[in-house]
Amino acid sequence: MPYLQIRIASPHPVDPARLGEAATRLMAEVMHKRREVTVVEVVPSAGAWFVDGAPVSGPAVQADIKITRGTNTEAEKARLLAAFQGLLRETLGDLAAPAYVVIHEIAATDWGYDGLPQAARLTAKR
């Protein structure tokens, strides 16, 4: 049950549905996550972004990806980071700042879906 939040500052319009679908596809193909429980939130950022103390004038992005701890290998996570960078460049063009994509691995007991902790959902699937 991955949860992705993608914050974007861009002078150009971004199609959140296209980005959400592409991010969901990457989670399914690279991380082997079920599409039907993958949530993607695309957040346009009106805030000012700075790198080296200077304002960023072009597209900038930061993405947080939450997955259950121990459900993916280091190789899968590395492939996702590379694929996500490609997706962001494809969607936004040349980025004005480094794109930060962070994968948070959360213990199965520490988050839930539809009222159940992941640990209970994982046990029920067996």
N, CA, C and O atoms as CSV, one atom per row, in Angstrom:
chain,resi,resn,atom,element,x,y,z
A,1,MET,N,N,0.822,-1.190,0.000
A,1,MET,CA,C,0.000,0.000,0.000
A,1,MET,C,C,0.857,1.241,0.000
A,1,MET,O,O,0.844,2.002,0.967
A,2,PRO,N,N,1.584,1.454,-1.038
A,2,PRO,CA,C,2.438,2.632,-1.095
A,2,PRO,C,C,1.633,3.924,-1.086
A,2,PRO,O,O,0.513,4.001,-1.592
A,3,TYR,N,N,2.252,4.928,-0.492
A,3,TYR,CA,C,1.690,6.283,-0.516
A,3,TYR,C,C,2.784,7.201,-1.033
A,3,TYR,O,O,3.882,7.242,-0.477
A,4,LEU,N,N,2.488,7.933,-2.091
A,4,LEU,CA,C,3.447,8.849,-2.685
A,4,LEU,C,C,2.904,10.266,-2.619
A,4,LEU,O,O,1.738,10.507,-2.934
A,5,GLN,N,N,3.741,11.192,-2.213
A,5,GLN,CA,C,3.392,12.609,-2.266
A,5,GLN,C,C,4.463,13.288,-3.110
A,5,GLN,O,O,5.652,13.226,-2.796
A,6,ILE,N,N,4.030,13.932,-4.177
A,6,ILE,CA,C,4.942,14.591,-5.101
A,6,ILE,C,C,4.641,16.086,-5.073
A,6,ILE,O,O,3.571,16.519,-5.503
A,7,ARG,N,N,5.589,16.871,-4.566
A,7,ARG,CA,C,5.438,18.329,-4.483
A,7,ARG,C,C,6.166,18.947,-5.672
A,7,ARG,O,O,7.339,18.664,-5.916
A,8,ILE,N,N,5.454,19.791,-6.403
A,8,ILE,CA,C,6.008,20.354,-7.630
A,8,ILE,C,C,5.865,21.868,-7.632
A,8,ILE,O,O,4.792,22.408,-7.368
A,9,ALA,N,N,6.962,22.534,-7.933
A,9,ALA,CA,C,6.939,23.964,-8.232
A,9,ALA,C,C,7.336,24.078,-9.697
A,9,ALA,O,O,8.456,23.727,-10.068
A,10,SER,N,N,6.433,24.563,-10.522
A,10,SER,CA,C,6.725,24.654,-11.948
A,10,SER,C,C,6.035,25.870,-12.548
A,10,SER,O,O,4.869,26.137,-12.258
A,11,PRO,N,N,6.764,26.607,-13.387
A,11,PRO,CA,C,6.125,27.732,-14.072
A,11,PRO,C,C,5.177,27.268,-15.179
A,11,PRO,O,O,4.406,28.064,-15.716
A,12,HIS,N,N,5.237,25.989,-15.515
A,12,HIS,CA,C,4.397,25.428,-16.571
A,12,HIS,C,C,3.337,24.516,-15.959
A,12,HIS,O,O,3.581,23.906,-14.918
A,13,PRO,N,N,2.173,24.415,-16.583
A,13,PRO,CA,C,1.141,23.512,-16.056
A,13,PRO,C,C,1.625,22.055,-16.071
A,13,PRO,O,O,2.323,21.622,-16.988
A,14,VAL,N,N,1.241,21.334,-15.049
A,14,VAL,CA,C,1.569,19.913,-14.939
A,14,VAL,C,C,0.255,19.145,-14.853
A,14,VAL,O,O,-0.652,19.540,-14.120
A,15,ASP,N,N,0.153,18.057,-15.596
A,15,ASP,CA,C,-1.052,17.228,-15.572
A,15,ASP,C,C,-0.933,16.226,-14.421
A,15,ASP,O,O,-0.232,15.222,-14.549
A,16,PRO,N,N,-1.618,16.491,-13.285
A,16,PRO,CA,C,-1.469,15.596,-12.138
A,16,PRO,C,C,-1.960,14.178,-12.418
A,16,PRO,O,O,-1.403,13.221,-11.879
A,17,ALA,N,N,-2.990,14.023,-13.250
A,17,ALA,CA,C,-3.504,12.682,-13.551
A,17,ALA,C,C,-2.452,11.866,-14.300
A,17,ALA,O,O,-2.255,10.685,-14.012
A,18,ARG,N,N,-1.793,12.486,-15.243
A,18,ARG,CA,C,-0.744,11.790,-16.009
A,18,ARG,C,C,0.421,11.400,-15.096
A,18,ARG,O,O,0.931,10.282,-15.170
A,19,LEU,N,N,0.830,12.324,-14.243
A,19,LEU,CA,C,1.928,12.045,-13.317
A,19,LEU,C,C,1.527,10.955,-12.318
A,19,LEU,O,O,2.327,10.069,-12.015
A,20,GLY,N,N,0.298,11.015,-11.809
A,20,GLY,CA,C,-0.185,10.006,-10.870
A,20,GLY,C,C,-0.238,8.623,-11.485
A,20,GLY,O,O,0.143,7.642,-10.846
A,21,GLU,N,N,-0.708,8.535,-12.722
A,21,GLU,CA,C,-0.776,7.244,-13.413
A,21,GLU,C,C,0.625,6.696,-13.659
A,21,GLU,O,O,0.874,5.509,-13.450
A,22,ALA,N,N,1.529,7.548,-14.097
A,22,ALA,CA,C,2.894,7.098,-14.380
A,22,ALA,C,C,3.603,6.651,-13.099
A,22,ALA,O,O,4.330,5.657,-13.113
A,23,ALA,N,N,3.402,7.368,-12.004
A,23,ALA,CA,C,4.014,6.985,-10.726
A,23,ALA,C,C,3.439,5.653,-10.237
A,23,ALA,O,O,4.175,4.812,-9.721
A,24,THR,N,N,2.136,5.464,-10.397
A,24,THR,CA,C,1.500,4.198,-10.018
A,24,THR,C,C,2.070,3.049,-10.843
A,24,THR,O,O,2.343,1.972,-10.314
A,25,ARG,N,N,2.246,3.284,-12.135
A,25,ARG,CA,C,2.814,2.260,-13.019
A,25,ARG,C,C,4.229,1.879,-12.572
A,25,ARG,O,O,4.571,0.697,-12.539
A,26,LEU,N,N,5.053,2.879,-12.228
A,26,LEU,CA,C,6.407,2.582,-11.754
A,26,LEU,C,C,6.382,1.748,-10.477
A,26,LEU,O,O,7.164,0.809,-10.328
A,27,MET,N,N,5.487,2.090,-9.562
A,27,MET,CA,C,5.399,1.327,-8.308
A,27,MET,C,C,5.024,-0.125,-8.589
A,27,MET,O,O,5.530,-1.035,-7.933
A,28,ALA,N,N,4.142,-0.344,-9.557
A,28,ALA,CA,C,3.735,-1.710,-9.907
A,28,ALA,C,C,4.859,-2.454,-10.624
A,28,ALA,O,O,5.160,-3.600,-10.289
A,29,GLU,N,N,5.476,-1.807,-11.605
A,29,GLU,CA,C,6.475,-2.487,-12.428
A,29,GLU,C,C,7.819,-2.663,-11.727
A,29,GLU,O,O,8.441,-3.719,-11.839
A,30,VAL,N,N,8.265,-1.649,-11.013
A,30,VAL,CA,C,9.596,-1.695,-10.408
A,30,VAL,C,C,9.560,-2.282,-8.997
A,30,VAL,O,O,10.426,-3.072,-8.622
A,31,MET,N,N,8.555,-1.889,-8.224
A,31,MET,CA,C,8.500,-2.290,-6.814
A,31,MET,C,C,7.523,-3.439,-6.562
A,31,MET,O,O,7.425,-3.932,-5.438
A,32,HIS,N,N,6.803,-3.868,-7.597
A,32,HIS,CA,C,5.854,-4.989,-7.496
A,32,HIS,C,C,4.727,-4.694,-6.506
A,32,HIS,O,O,4.278,-5.579,-5.777
A,33,LYS,N,N,4.276,-3.438,-6.491
A,33,LYS,CA,C,3.186,-3.029,-5.598
A,33,LYS,C,C,1.858,-3.117,-6.345
A,33,LYS,O,O,1.799,-2.924,-7.559
A,34,ARG,N,N,0.808,-3.408,-5.610
A,34,ARG,CA,C,-0.529,-3.514,-6.201
A,34,ARG,C,C,-1.061,-2.120,-6.520
A,34,ARG,O,O,-1.095,-1.238,-5.662
A,35,ARG,N,N,-1.470,-1.946,-7.758
A,35,ARG,CA,C,-1.983,-0.650,-8.215
A,35,ARG,C,C,-3.199,-0.204,-7.405
A,35,ARG,O,O,-3.344,0.977,-7.090
A,36,GLU,N,N,-4.076,-1.163,-7.068
A,36,GLU,CA,C,-5.351,-0.800,-6.439
A,36,GLU,C,C,-5.200,-0.259,-5.019
A,36,GLU,O,O,-6.160,0.284,-4.471
A,37,VAL,N,N,-4.035,-0.391,-4.417
A,37,VAL,CA,C,-3.820,0.186,-3.085
A,37,VAL,C,C,-2.679,1.211,-3.088
A,37,VAL,O,O,-2.188,1.604,-2.030
A,38,THR,N,N,-2.271,1.634,-4.266
A,38,THR,CA,C,-1.232,2.660,-4.392
A,38,THR,C,C,-1.899,4.021,-4.495
A,38,THR,O,O,-2.733,4.250,-5.371
A,39,VAL,N,N,-1.530,4.919,-3.599
A,39,VAL,CA,C,-2.098,6.268,-3.569
A,39,VAL,C,C,-1.008,7.263,-3.958
A,39,VAL,O,O,0.098,7.223,-3.420
A,40,VAL,N,N,-1.324,8.151,-4.892
A,40,VAL,CA,C,-0.397,9.202,-5.309
A,40,VAL,C,C,-1.083,10.543,-5.110
A,40,VAL,O,O,-2.181,10.773,-5.615
A,41,GLU,N,N,-0.429,11.417,-4.376
A,41,GLU,CA,C,-0.919,12.784,-4.170
A,41,GLU,C,C,0.058,13.734,-4.860
A,41,GLU,O,O,1.234,13.790,-4.502
A,42,VAL,N,N,-0.429,14.474,-5.842
A,42,VAL,CA,C,0.389,15.468,-6.531
A,42,VAL,C,C,0.020,16.828,-5.955
A,42,VAL,O,O,-1.133,17.253,-6.030
A,43,VAL,N,N,1.013,17.508,-5.377
A,43,VAL,CA,C,0.774,18.764,-4.667
A,43,VAL,C,C,1.500,19.896,-5.383
A,43,VAL,O,O,2.730,19.947,-5.375
A,44,PRO,N,N,0.746,20.807,-6.005
A,44,PRO,CA,C,1.410,21.979,-6.570
A,44,PRO,C,C,1.924,22.853,-5.427
A,44,PRO,O,O,1.205,23.110,-4.461
A,45,SER,N,N,3.152,23.301,-5.542
A,45,SER,CA,C,3.761,24.088,-4.475
A,45,SER,C,C,3.848,25.549,-4.888
A,45,SER,O,O,4.500,25.892,-5.874
A,46,ALA,N,N,3.187,26.397,-4.127
A,46,ALA,CA,C,3.243,27.832,-4.402
A,46,ALA,C,C,4.391,28.480,-3.643
A,46,ALA,O,O,4.698,29.654,-3.848
A,47,GLY,N,N,5.020,27.710,-2.768
A,47,GLY,CA,C,6.111,28.250,-1.959
A,47,GLY,C,C,7.357,28.514,-2.785
A,47,GLY,O,O,7.507,28.001,-3.894
A,48,ALA,N,N,8.235,29.312,-2.235
A,48,ALA,CA,C,9.495,29.615,-2.901
A,48,ALA,C,C,10.506,28.508,-2.616
A,48,ALA,O,O,10.636,28.063,-1.475
A,49,TRP,N,N,11.209,28.070,-3.632
A,49,TRP,CA,C,12.236,27.046,-3.503
A,49,TRP,C,C,13.594,27.713,-3.699
A,49,TRP,O,O,13.746,28.585,-4.554
A,50,PHE,N,N,14.576,27.298,-2.906
A,50,PHE,CA,C,15.905,27.886,-2.970
A,50,PHE,C,C,16.952,26.785,-3.033
A,50,PHE,O,O,16.805,25.742,-2.395
A,51,VAL,N,N,18.004,27.018,-3.799
A,51,VAL,CA,C,19.170,26.145,-3.827
A,51,VAL,C,C,20.385,27.050,-3.695
A,51,VAL,O,O,20.523,28.029,-4.429
A,52,ASP,N,N,21.256,26.723,-2.768
A,52,ASP,CA,C,22.441,27.536,-2.487
A,52,ASP,C,C,22.044,28.971,-2.135
A,52,ASP,O,O,22.765,29.922,-2.439
A,53,GLY,N,N,20.895,29.106,-1.496
A,53,GLY,CA,C,20.423,30.411,-1.055
A,53,GLY,C,C,19.793,31.259,-2.135
A,53,GLY,O,O,19.353,32.376,-1.864
A,54,ALA,N,N,19.739,30.752,-3.360
A,54,ALA,CA,C,19.172,31.525,-4.472
A,54,ALA,C,C,17.829,30.934,-4.883
A,54,ALA,O,O,17.653,29.716,-4.855
A,55,PRO,N,N,16.879,31.790,-5.266
A,55,PRO,CA,C,15.573,31.279,-5.698
A,55,PRO,C,C,15.695,30.414,-6.954
A,55,PRO,O,O,16.514,30.676,-7.834
A,56,VAL,N,N,14.872,29.397,-7.008
A,56,VAL,CA,C,14.812,28.515,-8.172
A,56,VAL,C,C,13.735,29.057,-9.102
A,56,VAL,O,O,12.604,29.290,-8.678
A,57,SER,N,N,14.086,29.258,-10.372
A,57,SER,CA,C,13.122,29.863,-11.294
A,57,SER,C,C,12.403,28.850,-12.176
A,57,SER,O,O,11.334,29.154,-12.706
A,58,GLY,N,N,12.954,27.672,-12.345
A,58,GLY,CA,C,12.325,26.664,-13.192
A,58,GLY,C,C,11.674,25.575,-12.366
A,58,GLY,O,O,11.493,25.736,-11.159
A,59,PRO,N,N,11.321,24.470,-12.997
A,59,PRO,CA,C,10.660,23.383,-12.280
A,59,PRO,C,C,11.541,22.780,-11.178
A,59,PRO,O,O,12.741,22.573,-11.359
A,60,ALA,N,N,10.914,22.510,-10.048
A,60,ALA,CA,C,11.573,21.836,-8.929
A,60,ALA,C,C,10.587,20.816,-8.361
A,60,ALA,O,O,9.373,21.013,-8.416
A,61,VAL,N,N,11.119,19.740,-7.824
A,61,VAL,CA,C,10.238,18.677,-7.336
A,61,VAL,C,C,10.879,17.949,-6.158
A,61,VAL,O,O,12.100,17.819,-6.063
A,62,GLN,N,N,10.019,17.484,-5.273
A,62,GLN,CA,C,10.436,16.648,-4.145
A,62,GLN,C,C,9.352,15.605,-3.968
A,62,GLN,O,O,8.165,15.931,-3.927
A,63,ALA,N,N,9.762,14.347,-3.864
A,63,ALA,CA,C,8.784,13.263,-3.730
A,63,ALA,C,C,9.104,12.408,-2.511
A,63,ALA,O,O,10.259,12.055,-2.270
A,64,ASP,N,N,8.076,12.085,-1.755
A,64,ASP,CA,C,8.177,11.160,-0.628
A,64,ASP,C,C,7.389,9.911,-0.981
A,64,ASP,O,O,6.225,9.986,-1.372
A,65,ILE,N,N,8.032,8.769,-0.839
A,65,ILE,CA,C,7.408,7.489,-1.150
A,65,ILE,C,C,7.445,6.640,0.114
A,65,ILE,O,O,8.516,6.381,0.663
A,66,LYS,N,N,6.284,6.213,0.570
A,66,LYS,CA,C,6.202,5.394,1.780
A,66,LYS,C,C,5.841,3.960,1.392
A,66,LYS,O,O,4.863,3.709,0.689
A,67,ILE,N,N,6.671,3.027,1.878
A,67,ILE,CA,C,6.430,1.606,1.649
A,67,ILE,C,C,6.645,0.865,2.971
A,67,ILE,O,O,7.231,1.409,3.907
A,68,THR,N,N,6.173,-0.359,3.035
A,68,THR,CA,C,6.370,-1.167,4.234
A,68,THR,C,C,7.801,-1.694,4.271
A,68,THR,O,O,8.316,-2.214,3.281
A,69,ARG,N,N,8.427,-1.550,5.427
A,69,ARG,CA,C,9.818,-1.978,5.615
A,69,ARG,C,C,9.991,-3.449,5.254
A,69,ARG,O,O,9.192,-4.308,5.630
A,70,GLY,N,N,11.062,-3.704,4.512
A,70,GLY,CA,C,11.428,-5.075,4.185
A,70,GLY,C,C,10.700,-5.679,3.002
A,70,GLY,O,O,10.873,-6.865,2.718
A,71,THR,N,N,9.889,-4.895,2.301
A,71,THR,CA,C,9.127,-5.457,1.179
A,71,THR,C,C,9.821,-5.269,-0.164
A,71,THR,O,O,9.341,-5.771,-1.180
A,72,ASN,N,N,10.948,-4.551,-0.185
A,72,ASN,CA,C,11.691,-4.356,-1.432
A,72,ASN,C,C,13.187,-4.455,-1.174
A,72,ASN,O,O,13.668,-4.171,-0.077
A,73,THR,N,N,13.904,-4.861,-2.201
A,73,THR,CA,C,15.358,-4.989,-2.104
A,73,THR,C,C,16.021,-3.640,-2.367
A,73,THR,O,O,15.391,-2.707,-2.865
A,74,GLU,N,N,17.305,-3.557,-2.024
A,74,GLU,CA,C,18.066,-2.339,-2.323
A,74,GLU,C,C,18.116,-2.100,-3.827
A,74,GLU,O,O,18.032,-0.958,-4.278
A,75,ALA,N,N,18.252,-3.165,-4.599
A,75,ALA,CA,C,18.303,-3.038,-6.057
A,75,ALA,C,C,16.989,-2.479,-6.604
A,75,ALA,O,O,17.002,-1.625,-7.491
A,76,GLU,N,N,15.860,-2.951,-6.084
A,76,GLU,CA,C,14.562,-2.432,-6.535
A,76,GLU,C,C,14.428,-0.956,-6.196
A,76,GLU,O,O,13.948,-0.168,-7.011
A,77,LYS,N,N,14.851,-0.581,-4.996
A,77,LYS,CA,C,14.760,0.826,-4.596
A,77,LYS,C,C,15.662,1.697,-5.469
A,77,LYS,O,O,15.277,2.804,-5.845
A,78,ALA,N,N,16.846,1.211,-5.791
A,78,ALA,CA,C,17.748,1.970,-6.668
A,78,ALA,C,C,17.142,2.127,-8.060
A,78,ALA,O,O,17.232,3.197,-8.662
A,79,ARG,N,N,16.524,1.059,-8.571
A,79,ARG,CA,C,15.865,1.149,-9.887
A,79,ARG,C,C,14.713,2.146,-9.850
A,79,ARG,O,O,14.508,2.899,-10.802
A,80,LEU,N,N,13.956,2.149,-8.742
A,80,LEU,CA,C,12.847,3.095,-8.631
A,80,LEU,C,C,13.362,4.532,-8.629
A,80,LEU,O,O,12.798,5.389,-9.309
A,81,LEU,N,N,14.416,4.805,-7.879
A,81,LEU,CA,C,14.961,6.168,-7.838
A,81,LEU,C,C,15.375,6.628,-9.231
A,81,LEU,O,O,15.086,7.760,-9.620
A,82,ALA,N,N,16.045,5.767,-9.983
A,82,ALA,CA,C,16.463,6.119,-11.340
A,82,ALA,C,C,15.254,6.308,-12.258
A,82,ALA,O,O,15.200,7.266,-13.030
A,83,ALA,N,N,14.293,5.398,-12.173
A,83,ALA,CA,C,13.097,5.493,-13.020
A,83,ALA,C,C,12.275,6.732,-12.677
A,83,ALA,O,O,11.726,7.382,-13.567
A,84,PHE,N,N,12.189,7.056,-11.397
A,84,PHE,CA,C,11.420,8.226,-10.973
A,84,PHE,C,C,12.070,9.499,-11.494
A,84,PHE,O,O,11.375,10.422,-11.920
A,85,GLN,N,N,13.403,9.555,-11.463
A,85,GLN,CA,C,14.110,10.719,-12.007
A,85,GLN,C,C,13.779,10.876,-13.488
A,85,GLN,O,O,13.531,11.986,-13.958
A,86,GLY,N,N,13.777,9.768,-14.217
A,86,GLY,CA,C,13.417,9.815,-15.630
A,86,GLY,C,C,11.994,10.302,-15.840
A,86,GLY,O,O,11.733,11.105,-16.735
A,87,LEU,N,N,11.072,9.817,-15.016
A,87,LEU,CA,C,9.673,10.250,-15.107
A,87,LEU,C,C,9.550,11.751,-14.862
A,87,LEU,O,O,8.828,12.443,-15.582
A,88,LEU,N,N,10.249,12.252,-13.855
A,88,LEU,CA,C,10.166,13.682,-13.540
A,88,LEU,C,C,10.719,14.530,-14.678
A,88,LEU,O,O,10.131,15.556,-15.022
A,89,ARG,N,N,11.824,14.125,-15.259
A,89,ARG,CA,C,12.391,14.874,-16.392
A,89,ARG,C,C,11.462,14.807,-17.607
A,89,ARG,O,O,11.297,15.792,-18.327
A,90,GLU,N,N,10.861,13.644,-17.822
A,90,GLU,CA,C,9.921,13.488,-18.939
A,90,GLU,C,C,8.693,14.379,-18.741
A,90,GLU,O,O,8.188,14.969,-19.696
A,91,THR,N,N,8.221,14.474,-17.507
A,91,THR,CA,C,7.013,15.238,-17.196
A,91,THR,C,C,7.276,16.737,-17.120
A,91,THR,O,O,6.480,17.536,-17.612
A,92,LEU,N,N,8.400,17.118,-16.501
A,92,LEU,CA,C,8.662,18.533,-16.216
A,92,LEU,C,C,9.733,19.155,-17.097
A,92,LEU,O,O,9.902,20.374,-17.083
A,93,GLY,N,N,10.457,18.353,-17.859
A,93,GLY,CA,C,11.570,18.884,-18.642
A,93,GLY,C,C,12.792,19.042,-17.757
A,93,GLY,O,O,12.918,18.379,-16.727
A,94,ASP,N,N,13.687,19.924,-18.165
A,94,ASP,CA,C,14.894,20.163,-17.371
A,94,ASP,C,C,14.515,20.778,-16.036
A,94,ASP,O,O,13.792,21.773,-15.977
A,95,LEU,N,N,15.008,20.180,-14.978
A,95,LEU,CA,C,14.707,20.667,-13.634
A,95,LEU,C,C,15.701,21.754,-13.246
A,95,LEU,O,O,16.888,21.666,-13.560
A,96,ALA,N,N,15.201,22.784,-12.556
A,96,ALA,CA,C,16.045,23.900,-12.136
A,96,ALA,C,C,16.811,23.580,-10.863
A,96,ALA,O,O,17.737,24.303,-10.495
A,97,ALA,N,N,16.436,22.517,-10.199
A,97,ALA,CA,C,17.070,22.143,-8.935
A,97,ALA,C,C,17.148,20.627,-8.874
A,97,ALA,O,O,16.427,19.943,-9.601
A,98,PRO,N,N,18.002,20.095,-8.029
A,98,PRO,CA,C,18.036,18.640,-7.876
A,98,PRO,C,C,16.671,18.116,-7.425
A,98,PRO,O,O,16.004,18.719,-6.584
A,99,ALA,N,N,16.281,16.997,-7.993
A,99,ALA,CA,C,15.028,16.362,-7.576
A,99,ALA,C,C,15.340,15.426,-6.417
A,99,ALA,O,O,16.170,14.524,-6.539
A,100,TYR,N,N,14.678,15.646,-5.308
A,100,TYR,CA,C,14.851,14.772,-4.152
A,100,TYR,C,C,13.695,13.789,-4.111
A,100,TYR,O,O,12.534,14.182,-3.999
A,101,VAL,N,N,14.021,12.511,-4.201
A,101,VAL,CA,C,13.039,11.444,-4.082
A,101,VAL,C,C,13.472,10.614,-2.875
A,101,VAL,O,O,14.570,10.059,-2.851
A,102,VAL,N,N,12.598,10.538,-1.880
A,102,VAL,CA,C,12.931,9.862,-0.631
A,102,VAL,C,C,12.012,8.658,-0.451
A,102,VAL,O,O,10.789,8.786,-0.507
A,103,ILE,N,N,12.607,7.498,-0.236
A,103,ILE,CA,C,11.833,6.295,0.051
A,103,ILE,C,C,11.867,6.084,1.561
A,103,ILE,O,O,12.929,5.872,2.147
A,104,HIS,N,N,10.700,6.146,2.176
A,104,HIS,CA,C,10.571,5.905,3.612
A,104,HIS,C,C,10.076,4.476,3.806
A,104,HIS,O,O,9.018,4.109,3.294
A,105,GLU,N,N,10.834,3.671,4.542
A,105,GLU,CA,C,10.386,2.321,4.871
A,105,GLU,C,C,9.802,2.351,6.278
A,105,GLU,O,O,10.493,2.677,7.244
A,106,ILE,N,N,8.531,2.011,6.379
A,106,ILE,CA,C,7.807,2.102,7.642
A,106,ILE,C,C,7.477,0.691,8.135
A,106,ILE,O,O,7.038,-0.160,7.363
A,107,ALA,N,N,7.694,0.461,9.420
A,107,ALA,CA,C,7.373,-0.846,10.005
A,107,ALA,C,C,5.897,-1.172,9.776
A,107,ALA,O,O,5.043,-0.288,9.842
A,108,ALA,N,N,5.606,-2.426,9.510
A,108,ALA,CA,C,4.233,-2.856,9.220
A,108,ALA,C,C,3.275,-2.574,10.368
A,108,ALA,O,O,2.067,-2.473,10.156
A,109,THR,N,N,3.798,-2.446,11.577
A,109,THR,CA,C,2.952,-2.147,12.739
A,109,THR,C,C,2.673,-0.658,12.892
A,109,THR,O,O,1.835,-0.262,13.701
A,110,ASP,N,N,3.378,0.173,12.109
A,110,ASP,CA,C,3.324,1.623,12.320
A,110,ASP,C,C,2.485,2.396,11.316
A,110,ASP,O,O,2.437,3.625,11.369
A,111,TRP,N,N,1.828,1.702,10.408
A,111,TRP,CA,C,0.922,2.399,9.506
A,111,TRP,C,C,-0.127,1.435,9.010
A,111,TRP,O,O,0.053,0.218,9.066
A,112,GLY,N,N,-1.236,1.988,8.521
A,112,GLY,CA,C,-2.342,1.124,8.142
A,112,GLY,C,C,-3.058,1.597,6.899
A,112,GLY,O,O,-2.755,2.644,6.326
A,113,TYR,N,N,-4.005,0.795,6.512
A,113,TYR,CA,C,-4.809,1.056,5.321
A,113,TYR,C,C,-6.225,0.606,5.635
A,113,TYR,O,O,-6.440,-0.531,6.053
A,114,ASP,N,N,-7.176,1.481,5.438
A,114,ASP,CA,C,-8.585,1.153,5.626
A,114,ASP,C,C,-8.868,0.621,7.038
A,114,ASP,O,O,-9.667,-0.297,7.225
A,115,GLY,N,N,-8.189,1.224,8.024
A,115,GLY,CA,C,-8.445,0.882,9.419
A,115,GLY,C,C,-7.656,-0.280,9.987
A,115,GLY,O,O,-7.786,-0.593,11.170
A,116,LEU,N,N,-6.840,-0.926,9.168
A,116,LEU,CA,C,-6.046,-2.063,9.645
A,116,LEU,C,C,-4.560,-1.767,9.514
A,116,LEU,O,O,-4.125,-1.209,8.507
A,117,PRO,N,N,-3.769,-2.140,10.536
A,117,PRO,CA,C,-2.317,-2.005,10.389
A,117,PRO,C,C,-1.822,-2.927,9.275
A,117,PRO,O,O,-2.411,-3.977,9.018
A,118,GLN,N,N,-0.752,-2.528,8.627
A,118,GLN,CA,C,-0.187,-3.360,7.571
A,118,GLN,C,C,0.140,-4.764,8.077
A,118,GLN,O,O,-0.052,-5.742,7.355
A,119,ALA,N,N,0.631,-4.868,9.308
A,119,ALA,CA,C,0.976,-6.186,9.857
A,119,ALA,C,C,-0.237,-7.117,9.837
A,119,ALA,O,O,-0.107,-8.290,9.485
A,120,ALA,N,N,-1.405,-6.613,10.208
A,120,ALA,CA,C,-2.627,-7.428,10.207
A,120,ALA,C,C,-3.036,-7.782,8.780
A,120,ALA,O,O,-3.483,-8.898,8.519
A,121,ARG,N,N,-2.886,-6.848,7.871
A,121,ARG,CA,C,-3.243,-7.108,6.475
A,121,ARG,C,C,-2.318,-8.162,5.875
A,121,ARG,O,O,-2.761,-9.045,5.141
A,122,LEU,N,N,-1.017,-8.060,6.197
A,122,LEU,CA,C,-0.059,-9.036,5.676
A,122,LEU,C,C,-0.337,-10.430,6.224
A,122,LEU,O,O,-0.233,-11.415,5.493
A,123,THR,N,N,-0.691,-10.525,7.505
A,123,THR,CA,C,-1.012,-11.812,8.124
A,123,THR,C,C,-2.272,-12.404,7.495
A,123,THR,O,O,-2.334,-13.609,7.250
A,124,ALA,N,N,-3.269,-11.570,7.233
A,124,ALA,CA,C,-4.532,-12.040,6.650
A,124,ALA,C,C,-4.339,-12.569,5.230
A,124,ALA,O,O,-5.084,-13.448,4.794
A,125,LYS,N,N,-3.349,-12.046,4.503
A,125,LYS,CA,C,-3.100,-12.484,3.129
A,125,LYS,C,C,-2.493,-13.879,3.070
A,125,LYS,O,O,-2.572,-14.552,2.042
A,126,ARG,N,N,-1.886,-14.314,4.172
A,126,ARG,CA,C,-1.197,-15.625,4.176
A,126,ARG,C,C,-2.133,-16.754,4.388
A,126,ARG,O,O,-1.711,-17.909,4.417
